[in-house]
């Protein structure tokens, strides 16, 4: 499983790879995270620095880099976001828009 996150205003992209019971999270410019979801479903113990987990960390990072180049993708997202903000008239104008892009929930049929 792969997930990618580029929130407006975030300082870095985040990428997640899950294989079996391991979850690897890669942040551009920050230390990664690795969790054993079977032993730690609440993700409280980061195993990324544990030498015993080096092989699984390397395997999941390689899997991520097959999908995308995290740094290049982050740079592209940041440029796109900056252009979009500028298109709205700058940061203050974009902030005044609120959650305009949100999808409303469907209405219940009665």
N, CA, C and O of each residue as an XYZ file, in Angstrom:
440
protein
N       0.852     -1.159      0.000
C       0.000      0.000      0.000
C       0.903      1.229      0.000
O       1.941      1.251      0.662
N       0.500      2.236     -0.740
C       1.249      3.480     -0.858
C       0.300      4.652     -0.627
O      -0.848      4.634     -1.069
N       0.800      5.669      0.072
C       0.042      6.892      0.277
C       1.001      8.075      0.181
O       2.173      7.978      0.547
N       0.484      9.174     -0.312
C       1.285     10.380     -0.496
C       0.475     11.558      0.034
O      -0.730     11.637     -0.205
N       1.123     12.475      0.751
C       0.417     13.593      1.389
C       1.174     14.888      1.136
O       2.365     15.000      1.426
N       0.458     15.860      0.588
C       1.027     17.188      0.307
C       0.014     18.249      0.705
O      -0.584     18.880     -0.167
N      -0.191     18.458      1.973
C      -1.173     19.449      2.415
C      -0.667     20.860      2.150
O       0.523     21.146      2.282
N      -1.579     21.722      1.779
C      -1.224     23.132      1.637
C      -0.750     23.634      2.998
O      -1.430     23.441      4.005
N       0.381     24.258      3.026
C       0.928     24.765      4.271
C       1.869     23.794      4.968
O       2.551     24.177      5.919
N       1.919     22.537      4.512
C       2.850     21.573      5.122
C       4.282     21.952      4.738
O       4.523     22.465      3.645
N       5.207     21.703      5.624
C       6.609     22.031      5.346
C       7.312     20.928      4.573
O       8.428     21.127      4.093
N       6.684     19.778      4.445
C       7.295     18.644      3.771
C       6.213     17.678      3.306
O       5.155     17.550      3.923
N       6.508     17.010      2.212
C       5.647     15.912      1.786
C       5.850     14.740      2.732
O       6.877     14.630      3.402
N       4.865     13.879      2.773
C       4.979     12.632      3.533
C       4.533     11.501      2.616
O       3.546     11.624      1.890
N       5.267     10.409      2.661
C       4.967      9.230      1.855
C       4.900      8.036      2.790
O       5.682      7.942      3.736
N       3.973      7.122      2.531
C       3.826      5.951      3.381
C       3.795      4.716      2.506
O       3.103      4.663      1.489
N       4.561      3.729      2.926
C       4.540      2.409      2.304
C       4.190      1.413      3.407
O       4.793      1.424      4.480
N       3.224      0.564      3.135
C       2.904     -0.503      4.087
C       3.035     -1.831      3.370
O       2.487     -2.034      2.287
N       3.769     -2.724      3.994
C       3.936     -4.078      3.475
C       3.805     -5.024      4.648
O       4.588     -4.967      5.597
N       2.808     -5.898      4.580
C       2.565     -6.792      5.710
C       2.229     -5.983      6.941
O       1.342     -5.130      6.907
N       2.918     -6.240      8.009
C       2.633     -5.512      9.246
C       3.599     -4.353      9.485
O       3.610     -3.774     10.571
N       4.409     -4.009      8.482
C       5.329     -2.875      8.633
C       4.820     -1.653      7.876
O       4.314     -1.753      6.759
N       4.965     -0.532      8.500
C       4.582      0.758      7.908
C       5.792      1.675      7.950
O       6.352      1.927      9.017
N       6.193      2.176      6.780
C       7.341      3.074      6.640
C       6.825      4.436      6.209
O       6.058      4.535      5.251
N       7.238      5.483      6.906
C       6.833      6.849      6.567
C       8.092      7.653      6.272
O       9.006      7.733      7.093
N       8.118      8.246      5.081
C       9.263      9.038      4.631
C       8.835     10.497      4.542
O       7.868     10.831      3.857
N       9.556     11.351      5.232
C       9.327     12.797      5.174
C      10.521     13.430      4.488
O      11.660     13.082      4.802
N      10.297     14.345      3.563
C      11.395     15.048      2.924
C      11.997     16.016      3.931
O      11.312     16.906      4.437
N      13.286     15.837      4.220
C      13.988     16.730      5.136
C      13.903     16.350      6.601
O      14.438     17.065      7.448
N      13.251     15.251      6.922
C      13.100     14.821      8.313
C      13.406     13.330      8.419
O      13.463     12.628      7.409
N      13.599     12.864      9.618
C      13.889     11.458      9.846
C      12.666     10.604      9.518
O      11.534     11.019      9.765
N      12.891      9.409      8.961
C      11.765      8.530      8.648
C      11.211      7.855      9.897
O      11.784      7.930     10.983
N      10.091      7.201      9.701
C       9.475      6.414     10.766
C       9.206      5.011     10.234
O       8.902      4.820      9.056
N       9.325      4.046     11.124
C       9.022      2.655     10.786
C       8.285      2.051     11.968
O       8.740      2.135     13.109
N       7.151      1.445     11.686
C       6.343      0.854     12.752
C       6.023     -0.598     12.434
O       5.838     -0.967     11.275
N       5.962     -1.401     13.461
C       5.477     -2.774     13.372
C       4.037     -2.729     13.868
O       3.792     -2.705     15.074
N       3.089     -2.716     12.939
C       1.690     -2.528     13.296
C       1.095     -3.712     14.048
O       0.103     -3.556     14.760
N       1.685     -4.888     13.898
C       1.194     -6.044     14.652
C       1.541     -5.898     16.126
O       0.712     -6.170     16.994
N       2.756     -5.472     16.406
C       3.208     -5.330     17.793
C       2.845     -3.976     18.386
O       2.755     -3.837     19.606
N       2.634     -2.974     17.530
C       2.438     -1.592     17.983
C       1.379     -0.912     17.109
O       1.717     -0.015     16.336
N       0.120     -1.310     17.211
C      -0.908     -0.746     16.329
C      -1.147      0.752     16.522
O      -1.703      1.405     15.640
N      -0.742      1.290     17.640
C      -0.920      2.726     17.880
C       0.272      3.555     17.382
O       0.276      4.780     17.507
N       1.268      2.888     16.824
C       2.446      3.557     16.247
C       3.155      4.443     17.269
O       3.404      5.621     17.012
N       3.474      3.877     18.411
C       4.137      4.639     19.473
C       5.647      4.429     19.509
O       6.360      5.212     20.136
N       6.150      3.375     18.841
C       7.583      3.064     18.879
C       8.140      3.121     17.466
O       7.855      2.257     16.637
N       8.942      4.155     17.202
C       9.567      4.314     15.895
C      10.789      3.404     15.820
O      11.749      3.581     16.571
N      10.751      2.439     14.921
C      11.824      1.465     14.775
C      12.832      1.842     13.688
O      13.742      1.064     13.401
N      12.688      3.006     13.087
C      13.542      3.377     11.957
C      15.026      3.380     12.307
O      15.854      3.076     11.448
N      15.379      3.714     13.530
C      16.775      3.745     13.931
C      17.279      2.452     14.543
O      18.445      2.373     14.928
N      16.443      1.448     14.641
C      16.812      0.172     15.257
C      17.611     -0.663     14.253
O      17.089     -1.011     13.194
N      18.871     -0.991     14.568
C      19.688     -1.786     13.644
C      19.035     -3.119     13.267
O      19.258     -3.616     12.163
N      18.246     -3.698     14.148
C      17.569     -4.963     13.858
C      16.510     -4.801     12.762
O      16.075     -5.787     12.166
N      16.101     -3.564     12.500
C      15.063     -3.291     11.504
C      15.625     -2.647     10.234
O      14.864     -2.207      9.373
N      16.942     -2.592     10.118
C      17.573     -1.914      8.978
C      17.169     -2.529      7.636
O      16.943     -1.804      6.667
N      17.076     -3.854      7.573
C      16.748     -4.501      6.298
C      15.327     -4.174      5.854
O      15.108     -3.883      4.678
N      14.361     -4.214      6.759
C      12.981     -3.909      6.377
C      12.848     -2.430      6.026
O      12.117     -2.073      5.102
N      13.549     -1.575      6.756
C      13.523     -0.139      6.424
C      14.069      0.085      5.016
O      13.472      0.818      4.228
N      15.196     -0.541      4.698
C      15.801     -0.391      3.368
C      14.876     -0.944      2.280
O      14.736     -0.338      1.217
N      14.254     -2.079      2.542
C      13.331     -2.681      1.575
C      12.157     -1.759      1.284
O      11.768     -1.591      0.128
N      11.594     -1.165      2.318
C      10.435     -0.290      2.128
C      10.835      1.030      1.478
O      10.069      1.587      0.693
N      12.023      1.534      1.794
C      12.476      2.760      1.124
C      12.710      2.496     -0.363
O      12.367      3.333     -1.198
N      13.289      1.341     -0.703
C      13.465      0.984     -2.119
C      12.109      0.894     -2.822
O      11.959      1.358     -3.952
N      11.137      0.302     -2.156
C       9.794      0.196     -2.739
C       9.209      1.582     -3.010
O       8.581      1.800     -4.046
N       9.411      2.508     -2.092
C       8.944      3.881     -2.286
C       9.594      4.499     -3.513
O       8.916      5.120     -4.331
N      10.911      4.332     -3.644
C      11.643      4.968     -4.748
C      11.342      4.332     -6.103
O      11.637      4.928     -7.139
N      10.759      3.136     -6.113
C      10.273      2.559     -7.372
C       9.027      3.322     -7.824
O       8.802      3.504     -9.020
N       8.236      3.756     -6.874
C       6.989      4.473     -7.165
C       7.253      5.927     -7.535
O       6.690      6.437     -8.504
N       8.107      6.596     -6.766
C       8.367      8.016     -7.019
C       9.720      8.424     -6.440
O      10.305      7.723     -5.615
N      10.190      9.571     -6.895
C      11.353     10.222     -6.299
C      10.783     11.202     -5.272
O      10.228     12.232     -5.653
N      10.911     10.900     -3.972
C      10.261     11.740     -2.963
C      10.668     13.213     -3.029
O       9.821     14.093     -2.873
N      11.944     13.488     -3.258
C      12.392     14.881     -3.293
C      11.829     15.623     -4.503
O      11.330     16.741     -4.372
N      11.909     15.003     -5.675
C      11.397     15.649     -6.891
C       9.885     15.844     -6.821
O       9.370     16.881     -7.238
N       9.180     14.854     -6.299
C       7.722     14.962     -6.178
C       7.339     16.040     -5.181
O       6.390     16.789     -5.409
N       8.072     16.124     -4.075
C       7.833     17.185     -3.094
C       8.056     18.555     -3.727
O       7.242     19.461     -3.548
N       9.155     18.712     -4.468
C       9.443     20.003     -5.110
C       8.338     20.390     -6.085
O       7.921     21.548     -6.121
N       7.864     19.438     -6.867
C       6.785     19.708     -7.816
C       5.505     20.130     -7.097
O       4.842     21.081     -7.511
N       5.157     19.423     -6.022
C       3.953     19.776     -5.264
C       4.068     21.168     -4.662
O       3.110     21.940     -4.697
N       5.230     21.495     -4.113
C       5.424     22.825     -3.518
C       5.310     23.921     -4.585
O       4.709     24.966     -4.337
N       5.889     23.683     -5.776
C       5.776     24.672     -6.864
C       4.324     24.825     -7.301
O       3.848     25.942     -7.508
N       3.617     23.697     -7.441
C       2.209     23.757     -7.841
C       1.367     24.508     -6.811
O       0.512     25.316     -7.173
N       1.612     24.241     -5.528
C       0.869     24.930     -4.477
C       1.163     26.425     -4.487
O       0.256     27.242     -4.328
N       2.435     26.781     -4.674
C       2.801     28.207     -4.718
C       2.112     28.903     -5.892
O       1.626     30.026     -5.752
N       2.069     28.239     -7.044
C       1.408     28.824     -8.213
C      -0.096     28.972     -7.969
O      -0.698     29.970     -8.364
N      -0.693     27.981     -7.320
C      -2.128     28.054     -7.031
C      -2.422     29.205     -6.066
O      -3.373     29.959     -6.266
N      -1.612     29.334     -5.032
C      -1.790     30.429     -4.061
C      -1.651     31.765     -4.755
O      -2.441     32.679     -4.518
N      -0.652     31.884     -5.611
C      -0.453     33.129     -6.351
C      -1.656     33.409     -7.250
O      -2.071     34.559     -7.393
N      -2.214     32.359     -7.855
C      -3.391     32.516     -8.710
C      -4.611     33.011     -7.958
O      -5.474     33.664     -8.543
N      -4.697     32.712     -6.678
C      -5.793     33.205     -5.855
C      -5.572     34.631     -5.380
O      -6.454     35.230     -4.765
N      -4.397     35.174     -5.665
C      -4.108     36.545     -5.256
C      -3.181     36.636     -4.064
O      -3.092     37.688     -3.431
N      -2.491     35.559     -3.747
C      -1.534     35.567     -2.634
C      -2.049     34.788     -1.431
O      -3.185     34.316     -1.399
N      -1.169     34.673     -0.447
C      -1.452     33.855      0.738
C      -2.703     34.297      1.483
O      -3.555     33.472      1.814
N      -2.820     35.598      1.750
C      -3.970     36.083      2.515
C      -5.286     35.826      1.779
O      -6.278     35.435      2.395
N      -5.295     36.046      0.472
C      -6.504     35.798     -0.315
C      -6.853     34.308     -0.309
O      -8.024     33.943     -0.206
N      -5.845     33.457     -0.417
C      -6.095     32.013     -0.412
C      -6.636     31.557      0.938
O      -7.525     30.707      0.991
N      -6.115     32.110      2.021
C      -6.596     31.738      3.354
C      -8.055     32.143      3.564
O      -8.793     31.464      4.278
N      -8.466     33.237      2.950
C      -9.855     33.680      3.083
C     -10.835     32.749      2.366
O     -12.036     32.797      2.633
N     -10.343     31.912      1.470
C     -11.221     31.003      0.742
C     -11.778     29.902      1.634
O     -12.855     29.369      1.364
N     -11.060     29.562      2.685
C     -11.503     28.478      3.562
C     -11.393     27.137      2.870
O     -10.512     26.934      2.035
N     -12.277     26.229      3.210
C     -12.235     24.865      2.680
C     -13.074     24.732      1.418
O     -13.846     23.783      1.283
N     -12.932     25.657      0.510
C     -13.741     25.703     -0.704
C     -13.635     24.428     -1.542
O     -14.583     24.072     -2.242
N     -12.512     23.749     -1.480
C     -12.319     22.560     -2.296
C     -12.862     21.293     -1.679
O     -12.730     20.223     -2.274
N     -13.464     21.373     -0.515
C     -13.949     20.168      0.159
C     -15.186     19.622     -0.541
O     -16.011     20.381     -1.050
N     -15.304     18.329     -0.560
C     -16.486     17.681     -1.137
C     -17.547     17.563     -0.063
O     -17.284     17.011      1.006
N     -18.749     18.075     -0.328
C     -19.800     17.964      0.707
C     -20.279     16.535      0.816
O     -20.233     15.790     -0.163
N     -20.735     16.141      1.988
C     -21.265     14.784      2.133
C     -22.564     14.652      1.352
O     -23.260     15.646      1.144
N     -22.897     13.453      0.922
C     -24.160     13.278      0.183
C     -25.347     13.490      1.112
O     -25.261     13.283      2.322
N     -26.441     13.903      0.520
C     -27.656     14.073      1.314
C     -28.341     12.740      1.490
O     -28.303     11.892      0.598
N     -28.960     12.553      2.625
C     -29.705     11.326      2.891
C     -31.029     11.358      2.135
O     -31.704     12.385      2.075
N     -31.382     10.218      1.564
C     -32.670     10.094      0.896
C     -33.696      9.678      1.941
O     -33.482      8.685      2.636
N     -34.776     10.385      2.072
C     -35.806     10.047      3.052
C     -37.071      9.629      2.383
O     -38.049      9.307      3.057
